[in-house]
Every structure is written in structure tokens, then in C-alpha cells.
């Protein structure tokens, strides 16, 4: 759970001189005392994540920046250094209790003479580190090379960003960006020096004298296997590793000769901020485990329509199709966390709709991206960007598999525009386990190329799909046997009222489905082809088929699944078909979700079909992936 607390500004007489000078890249004629900001006018929020005790402080407003003060050692707050000017700032508080953080406000004219304060409450003392370990483990971490202050330093007792901050890729010559770190759920730690095979060391160190220079230097090292632990000290959480532990940047002798004690400022699905502080200087590290390369469109740009949109939520949470209390949705810095306490078993049983005031039109193309994480393995979260009030008019409807605590980027580029007076984003967690938390962040809908960010071209699928190949299990088990190769099941239910089965004809591997009556929703026009093809556990298979539709139809669903369990499937995917245009589906290297299946079935769903639709399906290929 997250709490949102709006600050109540408190003016405190400034008893200390200005510790920082304001600066701005903008050109201006000079400073104006009349233009100094007032702390009481600043809007500051503090939000608490009760799972990890991470508090996020955010100051709203253009042309201003915060100076955060965190009281320590019983000192008068103005005697403490500025802890950070990062906005938003995230920091973990280990112990439960009521706390205050103070702030000044800066702009190009200077700094507010008064201080404001924000209060927040931490509900639980952090004694169980399982949430932290879950966010740490099973990933490959590296220095976040493009983030400002991915390496930085500042005064002791701060977040270590005041004196110096590395710019994007600034330290590339020192081989620090190819280092990789892994933390195991068993508290194991592995350091890999990457292709360069070196570790980056501060010039002030006396370590490794054979390689020491008058500047920062690199030391050849091999992969190291060690351990880590998490420990609390006061209100702070530390990541602790034994003496002589390798790390991407060694700032001082003590960081290597003794225990490496790194204060954990914050950890999310893909970013971790650490500080090493020896009482004289604080060194700041930003690590990331996000996929390398394209990270989605720029959700912070003014091109992003989601950034300033207004929305309301609608819910449908119905385990077993029996509706229960709505799930909880909380927002933190543009990330929306959906809490699903009760398990569901089917797609669409855990829907959260964001009904926005965004509009799109048919003369403009659009880009969309977002990031998804789940605290549990999830067999497929559904995303649908749809016209409000019209489920048949949508940009996409996709299922995304999620592994616990591993961030996934989803994006669509250059989508043909659709006239939508209002746009709704649907997030469906149907199929979740008990206690699932889904987070969707960095949501971005914008006109194509508005922010100048270009999505990469889709990687070419180099799988060989040959219908007549001896490896094609569908041909040998089904098509070559004629009608004896499969049996059928149908569910044809416009408005969920079942009617006569659609006509299905099969002729030497060429299947034709006729749907005389229109349907309006997914799963209202199902055709199941039930086979004797077995599916092996932990074995990847490829699938392909071709479609030819008489009329346009959006969101045709394909699913290959165990005949005895709809939850044990290879994939569920959706495709849009254009009238009279052949479309080839290619799905390489998928694995059964839950293990071996004695018999498989191929499910097609044409829900949303127009009246008088006819769809031909042919050249079906199902084969083990070539190794």
C-alpha cells in the first residue's frame, strides 16, 4: 500500500547562509530578489511504499528545484547539509514511525529564505527483507550509463550528488559500463568484469600498485563469486559484502580492504540507488537491470498525451466470473500499481480501465510504450488501447508474459490513427495468483516521432517455416489423417447467447470457418481443433499459419494449449486481418507454461467478427524449435 501526504509548508527563519548557489542554463538579465521563491507556495508530496518502506518526495512546479534536508543526530535542521537536490527523491526508512523532511525551494533568482516541511508515516519496521531480495535477485545489474549522476560524489551524510556528477557515458574509457552484477535469492553475489575484463579504481586508492597511475585506473580481474547480506542500521538499510569484493567502481581503499557497505537509497523493478559513505565523502551509484537499448518513448516529453491527461477508473474483478471488491490502484511518480489479492484463472477476470480524456484522429499515426512489472510470475497481462465505449475499435490488444520482479517494455510504433473522442487503456491481470501486484509505468501515447525517439526495427524471425517439412507435427498428426486427425469444439455466442455452431470445412490442411452472425467481444466465436499431438515440458516449439479473411476483423485470437488445462498453454496472441489480404502468423520458440501435455488443441477465436465473415486458415505448422 502507498500513502500520499501533501506537505504543509512551515516557515522557519533561515539561520544559516546559502549553502548552494542557484544556476540555470537559461539566459536572463540578472537575479531579482523579488523573484525569490517562497517555500510555503511549493506543492510537495511524500508517498510511502509499505512493502519496501521507500518514501518518494516530489516537488511540483516549473523553473524550481528542491533542497531536501533530513534531520540527523539531533542537530538543528539548518546545521545539516543539504541531503539532495534530486527531484523526485527516493529513500528507504527502515523503522516505523512519524518523520519530517524539510526543504527549501530554489529558482534562477536564488533560494527561499524560509523552509517548508513535509511529514510522513512509515507503518511497519522493515524486518523481513524478502521484498528487497525479490527485487534484487534473478536480474543482471549494471551501472546506468546514460543516467545523470550514475556515478557521483558529495559531502558525507548526503546522497552524494553535490560535488560531481557523471554525465551520460562519461566514464566509458575506464571500462565500467560492461561490468555485470547478479544477486541471488540465496544471498550469493557474482561480479563479472565484462568483455573488458577490468575493474575501475579511483586514483586516490593505493590498491593494486602494479596498475596504479596518477589518474583513475583499471585493474584486470576475473569473475568473482561471493555473497551479500542486508542489514539495518538506524533508519538505513545496507547492502553488505565481504572484504575484497569486486564492484564496478572502487572509490577508496576502505571500500575494498574492509566490508563493502552500501546504503540502499531505493530499489524499484529496474533501478537501484546505492551510496558508499566513509564519514568524509559520499559516493553515489545508480544501477539498472533494464533491458539495454530502446527504453520506450520519452514519457517525460510534452509530446506525451498521457502526461497531462485526466482519467477515471472502472473495474471488473471477478474470480470464477463472480465479481468481488474492486482492486486497489495507487499512483507514484507516474507508476500505477494494481493490487490483486485474490487469484483469478481466466483472461478478463481482473480488469482495470483508465478512461481518459485523450483523443486521437485518423489522419495522424501514433506511438505507444509502457513498462510492466509484477511481483509474481504472470502468464499474460492483457493491454488494450481502445475507443471508450466501443470494444471493437482499438489500436492493439496484446498479452505480455511477466516473470516476478522483471520489468518488461511494451511498445507499438507508427500505428495508423483511429478517430477516438476518448481513449481508454485497459489493463487486465486475469490469470493472476493470490497477492499479485502489477505495476504499469512510463505510459506514453504520442503522435508518431513527436519526441524524436525512434523505435528499433523488429528483429527478423530467422526460423524456417516449411509446411511440407518432416518436422511439421501438425501435418503428420492432423492434416495427413484427414478428418480422423482432429475433433472439434465450438462456442459461438453473440451477446454471450450461444447459437448454432459455425460451419467448418477441412480439405487437405485448408480450413474454412463461416460466421454468419456478428459477435462483439473476444471469446464469442471460438473454434477448437483438438489433436493427439503431445507437448514436451521445457521444450520450445514454433508455430505458423496463414489467414485469409473475407472482411476486416480485429483481434483474432490464437492459443495452443493442453487439452486438459487451459492454463497450460504455449501462447495467446491476437492479430488484425484485412479483407482479402493473406496474413502469416509466426510465433517462434514458445514453451508450455506448466509442463508436459499429453494432447494439444489449437484454439481460434474470431470474437468481434462482422456479419457474414469467412476466414480461411491454411499452411499450419507446429514444430520443435531447431537447436
N, C-alpha and C positions, 0 to 999 in steps of 0.2 A: 504494500500500500504506500501511496505517496501523499504527503500533506503539502498544501500550498498555503504559505503565510505571507501576506502583504506587510511590508515594513511600515512601522510608524516612525517617522523621522524625529530625531531628538537632537536639538541643537546643544552642542557642548562648546564652551568657549575654547578657542584654539590657544593652547598654552605652549605649543612648540612651533618653530619656524617651518616654512615649507620644506619638506624633505625631498620633493620631486619638482622639477620644472616642467610645465606643460609644453607640449610641442605639437605641431600639426603640419602635415605635408602641404596644406593649402596655403596659397599666397594671401596675405592680408596686410593691411597698412600698419597695424600695431595692436597692442593689447589694450583693453578697456576695463578699468576697474568696475565700471557699471555693468560689464558683461560677465562678471564672475558668477558661476553657478551657485545655486542655493541647495544645500543638502536636503532641506525639507520638501523641495519640489521633485526630488528624484523618486521614481517608482521602482522599488526593489522587491524582489520576491525571493523567498527561501523555500525550497521544496526538499522533502526528506524521503529517500527510498528506504523503507523499513527492512528490506531484505539484506541490504549491504551497509546500511547506515550512512549512505552517501548523501551529503547535503549539497544542493546546487543553488548558488547565489547568482542572480541575474539583475542587472540594472538596465532598464529600458530607456531608449531615447537616442536621437541622432546628435552627433557632434559632442558627446560627452563620454567620459570613461570613469570607472570607479577606482578608488584606492581602498582596498579592504584591510581592516585591522582586526586581528584576532587576539584578544587579551590572553596573556600567558604570565605565569609566575606571580600573579597578584599585582602586577605593575599597573600603574595608571595607563589607560589605553594609549594616550599620546606618547608614552615613553617606549611603546613597542614600535618596531619598524613596520613599514607598510608590508603586509604579508604578500599581497599580489595586486596587480592591475589587470589580471586576466578576466575577461567577461564573455560568457559566464564562467564562474569559478566553481569547481567541484572539489569537495574534501570529505574524507571519512571521519566521523566521530565514533569511537568505539563504545563509549559509555552512554547509558540512558541519562536523560536529564534535560533541563531547560538551559538554553545558551543564548548568548548575544554575540553578534558580529557588528562591528562599526564600519562606517565608510565615509569617505569624503568624495566629492564629485569634481572632476577636472574637465576643463574645456580649453580652447585655444587661448583664452584670456588668463587662465590660471586655475587655482584650486579653491574650492569653497572654504570659507573660514570656519564654518561650523561643521559638525559631524552629524550623521544620521546613524540610527541603529536598527537592526532587524533581529527579531527574536525567533527562535525555532525550538521545537521539542523533538528529542530523539526518544522513541518509545522503548526500545529494547537495547540492552547491553549485548555487544557482539561477542558471543562466546562460542558459537557454532560457525566455523569458517567454511562450511560446505558450499554456500553460495559463492564465496570468493574462489574457492578451489575449482568449482564448476566453470567459472568464467575464465580462470587461468588455464585449465588443462585441456588437452586434446587439440591444441592450436599451435601454430608456428608464429612466434613473435619476432619483430624486427624493429629497429629504430625507424620512426615515422619520418622518413627523409624529407618529405615535402611540407610538413607541418612547421609553422613558425615556432621557435623555441623547442624543437625536438631534442636539442642539447642546449643547455643554458646554465648560467650561474648567477648567484646573488648573495645577499647577506645571510648569515646563519639565522635561523628562526623564521625564514620566509619560504616561499615556494621555489626560490632560486631562479628567478627570471629577470631581476632588475638590472644587473650589471652587463650581461651579454646574452644575446640570443642568436643561435644559428639560423641562418636563412635556409631556404629550400636547397637541399643537396650541397650545402656549403662545405661539408667535410668529405666529399666523395673521394678526394685524393688519398685519404687515410684508410680506405677500405672498410669503413664502419657499417656501410649500408647493406652489405651482403651477409653480415652475421645473422644467425638464426638461433632463437631460444625456444625450448619446449619445457613445459612444466607438466608433470604427470599427476594424475589423481592420486597416485601412491606417494606423492611428495618427492618424486625424482626430478632432476634438473639436467638438461643437456644443452651444452653450448657448442654450436657449430660455427667455425670461423668463415664459412662460405668459400667461394671459389678462390678468393684472395689468400686464404689461409693465414690471416694475420689478425691481431687484436690491437686496438687503438689505445695509446697510453699518453697521458698528459706530460708535457715537457718538465713539469716540476717534480716528477717522480724519479727515484733512484733505482727503480726496479729494472731488471733485465739489462744490466750495464753494457752487455755486448752490443745492444741495439740503441742505447741512449744517444740522443742528439741534443742540439741546442734548441730544437723546436719539438713540437709533438712528434711522436714516433710510432712506428708499427713493429710489433713483435710476432714472429712466426710461431703459431701454436697449432695443436691438433684438437680434434673434437674432445670435449671433456664431459664426463658423466659424473654428476654429483647429486646433491639433494637440496631441498629448501624447507623452510618452515614458516608459518605465520604466527606472529606473536603480538600481543597488545602491550603498549607502554603508555600509561596515562590514557589520553583520549586518542592516541595514534595507533595505527596498525602498521606493522613492519613485515616486510619480506626479507627473511634472513637466510644467508647461505654461508657455508664454512669458509675459513681462511683459504687463500689461494684459489678462489673461484674466478673463472674467466667470465668477463662481461664485455659488452661491446665497447665501452669506454671506461678506462680505469683513471679516476681523477686524482688520486693521491695514494701514497704508499699504504696508508692505513686501510684503504678500501680493498687492498689485496692481501696484505700481511695479516690482517685480522678478519673477523667476520665481516661480510658484506651486508650491511644493514640498510635497507632501502625503505623509506617511509612510503606507504601506498596512499597517494593522494586520492586516486579514484581508479575504478576499473569498470568498463562497460563491455558490451559484446565484442568490440573490436579495438578499443583504445585503453591503454593503461598509463597512468602518470605516476612516476616514482621520483623521490628526492633522496639524495645522499647528503647528510649534513654532519660535519665533524665538529661543530661549535665555532668554526671560523668562517666557513663558506658553505653554501648550499648548492649542490649540483642537481639539475633538473633533467629528467629523461621523459620523452614521450615514446611509448612503444605501440605498435599496431599489429594486428593479425588480420587486417582486412585483405581481401584479395588484391593482388598487385595489378597495376594498370588502371583501366577505366573504373571510376568510382561513382558513376552516375552523373546526371546533370547537376548544375550548380544550384542547389536548393536555396542558397542564401542570396541569389541574384534577384534583381527586381523583375526579371522575366518570369519568375515562378508564380503562377496564379494561386497556387495553394498557400503561399506565404502569407497573403493578406485576406484569404477567403474567410467567410463566415459559414458555419455549418451547425446542423443539429444531428443527433443520432437516433436511429431506430434499431431495434434489436429483435432477433428471433433466436432464442436459446432453448433447445428442445431435445434433450437426450431421449432417445426412443420415440421422437416426434411428440413428446408431451412437454409443453412449454413450462419453463421454470423461471425463477427470478433472473432479471437481466444481468449479464456480466458487467463487471466494473471496468470502466475505461478511465485511465489517468494520463495526463499530458505532462511532459517535462522537456523543455527546450526543443519542441517540435517532434518529440518522440511520443508515440501513443502506445500505452501498454494495456492490453486486454487480458483480464484475469478470468480464466475458465475453471472454476473449482471442481466441476463435475464432468466426467468423461462423456463424450459422445461417440457414436460409431459410424455415422454417415456424413457425407458432404451435405452442406447447407443446414446442419443442425446447430451451428454456433455462429450466426451471422451478426455482424456489426456494420451498419450502414452509416456513412458520413454523407449527409445530404447537404451539398454545398450551394453557394450562390455563383460558382464558376460557370461560365458559358463558353461554348465552342461553336465554330461555324464550318460549313462545308467547303469554303474556299481556302482554308488555311490548314496546313499539316501540323502535327503536334508531336512532341516528345514527352515521355513519362519515365520516371525512375523512382525507386524507393529501396530501402533496406529492411530486411526482416530478420528477426531472431526469435527463438523460442527457448524456454528453459528446459524443455523436454524434446525428445525426438518426435517429429510430427510427419505423418505420411503424405501430407499435402494440404497446405493452406491455400485457399482459393482467393484470388484477387479478380475483381471485375470492375471496370470503369464503364459506367452505364448512364444512359439518359434517365433522369429522375422520373419515375412513374411509368417507364417503358422498358421492361426487362429484355425485350428483343432488340433494342438498339444500344449497342455497346462498342467500345473500342477494343477491348480484349476481355477474355475470361480464361485465366491460367491457374494451374495448381503448381505450387512450389514445395518441394520436399525440404524439410528442415532437420538438421541434426542439433542436438541440445547445445545451446550457447555458441553456435557457429553462425555468424552473420552471412546472409545471402543477399546479393544485389540482384534486383529485378529491374529490367528496363525494356522499353519499346521506343523505337526511333522512327521518325518520319511517317507517323500514322496518318492516313487520309482523314481529313476533317469530317465531322458529322455535326449537323445542326442540333445543338442541345441548348435549350433555355436554361437548364440547370444540370449539373453533373453530379453523380453520386459515385463514391468509391465504396465498394463492398469488400469487407474482409471477412472470410468465413473460415473458422477454425474447426469445422466439423471433422470428426475423427480423432479429436484430442484425448489425451489421458487426463486423469484427475490432476488438479493443481497445475494446469498448463498456464503459462504467461506468454503471450505473443506480443512482440513489440514491432511496430512499423514506424520507421523514421526516415528523415531526408526525403520526404514526399515532394515530388516536383512534377508539375504539369505546365508545359510552356509551348509557345509556338516553336516550330522546328528551327533549330540552330540559333534561337534568340540569344542565348548566353555564350555562343561561340564554341561550346563544348560539342565535340563530335563523337558519337558512339562508334566503337570499333565494328568493322565488318564481321558478320557472323563467320565463325570458323567453318571451313569446308568439311563436311562429313565425308571422310575417305573410305567409309565402309562400302564393300561391294555388295550390291543388292541384285541378285540374278535369280529370277523366278524359277528357271529350269535347273538350277544347281542341285546337285545331290544333297547339299547341306540344308535345303529348304524343307523343314519339318512339316510345314503346312501343306505343301504339295504332296509329299509322300503319305502323310497321315490322313489328309482330308480330301483334297481335290482329286487325287488319283483313284479314290474309292467311290467317287460319285456321291449319291445320297446316303450311302452307308457310312460315309466318313464323318458325319456330324448329325446332331439333332438340334432342335431349335426351342427357344422360349421367346415369347413376345410380351411386351407391356405397352399397349397403345391406348393412351388415356388423355385426350384433350380435356383440359379443366379438371384433371385427375378422375374423370369418369371413364372407366375402361370400355372400349368399343371392340369391334371385330378386329382380329389380327391383321396387320398389313400383309399385302401379297409379297412373298419372297420366292424368286426363282433362282436356281443354280444350274449353270451349264458349263461344265469343264473349267471350273475355277472362276467363272464370271457370275457374280451375284447381282440381282436387281431387286431393289426394295421400292414398293409403290405405297405412297402415303396420301390417300385421297383427302383426308381431313386435316386441317391445320391444328398444330399444337402451339403452346405458348411458353412453356418452361422446359428447362433441362429435365431429362429422365421421363418425359411424357411419350416418347416414341422409341422404345428400346427393342433392339434385335440382338438376341444372343445366339452365337454359333458354338455349340458345346462339342468338344472333341475328346479324343483319348490321348492327346499329346501330353506327356509328363513334363514337369518343370523341375530342374535340379536346384538344390539350395546353393547359394553363394556362387552362382554361375551366370555370367552376363549373356543376354540374348539380344539380337537385333530384330526389329520389326519394320516392315514397309507394306504399303498397299497404295492403290490408286483409286481416286474417286472421279466420277463424272456426274454432275447434278443437272437436272432439268431447269431448276430455278435457283436463285441465290438462297443460301441457307447459312446462318451464322452459328458458330459454336457446336459443330458436330463433335460428339464425344467418342473417344476410343479408349477402351480399357481391356487389358488382358489380365485375367485373374484366375485364381484357384476356383474350381467348381464347388468346392466345399467351404470356401471362406472368401467373401468379398473384400475382406481386409488384407488378404494375401495376394497382392497384385504386382505386376511389373510397372505399370504406369497408368495414369489417366491424363489424357491430353485432349485439347479442343482445337478445332480447325474451322476456318471460314471457307465456304465453297462458292465460287462464282458460276452462274449458269453457263453451261456449255464449255467450261474450261477444265481440262484434266488437272488434277492436283495429286502429287505424290507425297505421301506421308513417309518420313524417315525417322525412326527412333532407335538409335544405336545403344548397345551396351547397357541395358537395364537389368536389374536383379529383383527376384521375388522379395517382397518386404519381410515375410515371416518364415521363410524356409521352403522346403520342397513341397510340390503339389503333384498328386497322382494324375490328375486330369486338369486341363486348362480350357477356358472358354474365352472367346473373343466377343466383346460387347460393343455394339454400335448404338449410339443414342442420337436421334435426329430431332429431339425436343426443340420446339421453336420453328418447325418446318412450315412452309406455306401450304396452302391447299393445292392438291394436285401435284405434289412433289414426287419425283422419281430419281433415285440415286443408284448409280451403278458402282460396284466395288469389284476390283479385279487385281491380278498380279500380287496376291497376298504372299508375303514372305515372312517366315519366322525361323530363325536360325541361331545356333550358338555363335557368339562373337568369336571371330578368328583371333587366336592368340599369337 
